[in-house]
Amino acid sequence: PATTEIYTLSLHAALPICTLLASLFPPEVAVYFSPALPANAILLAAESDCIGDMVEKRRLEFTHGRYCAHQAMQLLGMSVVAIPKGTDRAPVWPDGIIGSISHSGDTAAAVITQSSELAAIGLDLESSEALSAEIAAMVCRPDEQISDAGDRAKLLFCIKEAVYKCIYPRIGCYVDFQEMQILLNEADATFRAQSHSQNFDANLIKGLQGQYHKNQEMIITSAWISQPGK
């Protein structure tokens, strides 16, 4: 079963991946991880309508992500409802729900919440394979470059993807890798973000919190914004 998939090459050795995922988010967030697309995974009608002329790989990723989101809904005690995609390809979440979906290779995961205490959440999964120097230079700002840039750049890439997924529903515009700076706290595997863009309110990203986990196989990053006053 997906909920018992175990990664042993980590500080969270022998913990189910769903437990690891849950540890990276506030407690009111439901998480679901799937190591491979189950044969019984199905799409709801409004989701099937979104497939169109998707290539096979993208269709399988879309189905896998929606499967994970459906399972997370059930963990919240909700009835499963469709999550179509908008014209910008982002998931369209039901009213009262915020969430995020990610894929990496054969794996997929989703996080959702109905909590009134959270304004936004983001999740990203990536393989631990280092980035090339060329791509690392695109991902990292000059003040983020370090000697092991390939490995660190992949972590920053994963973090920035989670941050982007978190803030995009609130700002509605693309954010380049160079428009945000990630400040890592390696002691407790957390991070903060700073804006270097005129396209969105810097106070939004200033209030963002996040955590990360990296092992020899996978990087998992989380990001969330609490409602003002929470």
C-alpha positions in Angstrom: 0.0 0.0 0.0 1.1 3.6 -0.7 1.0 4.6 2.9 3.6 2.0 3.9 6.3 2.9 1.4 9.5 3.3 3.3 12.7 5.3 2.5 15.6 4.1 4.7 18.3 6.4 3.4 17.2 9.4 5.5 17.2 11.0 8.9 13.7 9.7 9.2 14.8 6.1 8.6 12.1 3.5 8.6 9.3 6.1 8.7 6.5 5.7 6.2 6.8 8.3 3.5 3.4 9.7 4.3 4.5 10.2 7.9 7.6 12.0 6.7 5.4 14.2 4.4 3.1 14.9 7.3 6.0 16.0 9.5 6.9 18.7 6.9 3.5 20.4 7.1 1.3 21.8 9.9 -0.9 19.2 11.5 -4.1 20.3 9.9 -2.8 19.3 6.4 -3.8 15.9 5.0 -1.0 14.2 2.9 -1.0 11.2 0.6 2.0 9.7 -1.2 1.9 7.0 -3.9 5.0 5.2 -5.2 3.3 4.1 -8.4 0.0 4.7 -10.2 -2.4 2.0 -9.0 -4.3 0.0 -11.6 -7.6 1.1 -10.0 -6.9 4.8 -10.2 -9.7 6.7 -12.0 -10.6 10.2 -12.9 -13.9 11.9 -12.3 -15.8 13.2 -15.3 -14.7 16.9 -14.9 -11.1 15.6 -14.6 -11.3 13.3 -17.7 -12.6 16.3 -19.7 -9.2 18.0 -19.0 -7.1 15.2 -20.6 -7.7 16.3 -24.2 -4.6 15.7 -26.3 -2.2 15.1 -23.4 0.7 12.9 -24.2 0.7 9.5 -22.4 3.3 10.5 -19.8 1.4 13.6 -18.9 -1.9 11.8 -18.8 -0.5 9.2 -16.3 1.0 12.0 -14.2 -2.3 13.9 -14.2 -4.2 10.7 -13.2 -1.7 9.8 -10.5 -1.8 13.3 -9.0 -5.6 13.3 -8.9 -5.6 9.9 -7.3 -3.4 11.1 -4.5 -5.6 14.2 -4.0 -8.7 12.0 -3.9 -7.1 9.9 -1.2 -6.1 13.0 0.8 -9.7 14.2 0.6 -10.9 11.0 2.1 -8.3 11.4 4.9 -10.1 14.6 5.8 -13.4 12.8 5.8 -14.5 14.6 2.6 -16.5 13.2 -0.3 -14.2 12.9 -3.3 -14.8 15.8 -5.8 -13.1 16.6 -9.1 -10.0 18.8 -9.4 -9.9 20.0 -13.0 -7.2 22.1 -14.4 -7.4 25.8 -15.3 -6.3 27.4 -18.5 -2.9 27.9 -16.8 -2.7 24.1 -16.1 -2.8 24.7 -12.3 -5.3 22.5 -10.3 -8.6 24.1 -9.6 -9.4 23.3 -6.0 -13.0 23.1 -4.7 -14.2 26.1 -2.6 -12.9 25.8 1.0 -10.0 23.6 0.0 -6.4 24.6 -0.7 -3.9 22.0 -1.9 -0.9 21.1 -4.0 0.1 18.1 -6.2 3.6 17.0 -7.2 5.1 14.2 -9.3 8.6 12.7 -9.6 9.3 9.8 -11.8 6.8 7.1 -11.0 5.8 8.7 -7.6 3.2 11.3 -6.8 1.8 13.1 -3.8 -0.9 15.5 -2.8 -1.5 17.7 0.2 -4.8 19.4 1.1 -6.4 21.3 3.9 -9.7 22.8 4.9 -8.1 24.7 7.7 -9.1 28.4 8.2 -5.6 28.9 9.7 -3.8 28.4 6.4 -3.9 30.7 3.4 -1.8 28.6 0.9 0.3 25.5 0.7 2.9 24.1 -1.7 4.6 20.7 -2.2 7.4 19.5 -4.5 9.1 16.2 -5.0 12.3 15.8 -7.0 15.0 13.2 -7.5 18.2 13.9 -5.7 20.2 14.0 -8.9 22.4 17.1 -9.0 21.7 19.8 -11.6 24.2 20.6 -14.3 26.2 23.8 -13.9 24.2 25.5 -16.7 20.9 24.8 -15.1 22.2 25.6 -11.6 23.1 29.1 -12.8 19.5 29.6 -13.9 18.1 28.4 -10.6 20.4 30.0 -8.1 20.9 33.7 -7.6 24.5 34.8 -7.2 24.1 35.0 -3.4 22.9 31.4 -3.3 25.8 29.8 -5.2 28.1 27.6 -3.2 30.9 25.1 -3.9 28.6 22.0 -4.2 26.3 24.0 -6.5 24.9 21.0 -8.4 23.5 19.3 -5.3 22.6 22.5 -3.5 21.0 23.9 -6.7 18.7 20.9 -6.9 17.6 21.4 -3.3 16.9 25.1 -4.1 15.1 24.2 -7.3 12.8 21.9 -5.3 12.2 24.5 -2.6 11.5 27.3 -5.2 9.0 25.0 -7.0 7.2 24.4 -3.7 7.2 28.2 -3.0 5.9 28.9 -6.5 3.1 26.4 -6.1 2.2 27.9 -2.7 2.0 31.6 -3.9 0.8 31.2 -7.5 -2.9 30.9 -6.6 -2.6 34.2 -4.7 -0.6 36.2 -7.2 -1.7 34.6 -10.5 1.6 35.3 -12.3 4.8 33.5 -13.1 7.8 33.9 -10.8 11.3 33.3 -12.1 13.9 31.4 -10.1 15.9 34.6 -9.9 13.0 36.5 -8.4 13.2 34.8 -5.1 16.0 34.0 -2.6 16.0 31.0 -0.3 17.5 31.3 3.1 18.3 27.8 4.4 18.5 26.8 8.1 20.3 23.6 7.8 20.2 22.9 11.5 16.5 22.1 11.4 16.0 21.7 7.6 13.7 24.8 7.4 13.8 27.8 5.1 12.5 31.3 4.5 12.1 33.1 1.2 12.8 36.7 0.2 11.2 38.4 -2.8 13.4 40.1 -5.5 10.4 40.8 -7.8 8.1 43.7 -8.4 5.3 41.4 -9.5 4.0 40.5 -6.1 3.8 41.8 -2.5 7.1 41.0 -0.7 5.1 40.7 2.5 3.4 37.6 1.1 6.6 35.6 0.7 8.0 37.1 3.9 5.3 35.3 5.8 6.0 32.0 4.1 7.4 29.1 6.1 8.8 25.8 4.8 10.7 22.6 5.5 12.7 20.2 3.4 14.0 16.6 3.5 16.7 15.2 1.3 18.1 11.7 1.0 20.1 9.8 -1.6 16.9 9.2 -3.7 14.5 12.1 -3.2 14.0 15.7 -2.1 10.7 16.7 -0.6 9.9 20.3 0.1 6.9 22.0 1.8 5.8 25.6 1.9 2.8 27.3 3.6 1.4 30.7 4.5 -0.7 31.2 7.6 -3.7 33.4 7.6 -2.9 36.9 9.1 -3.0 36.7 12.9 -2.7 32.9 13.0 
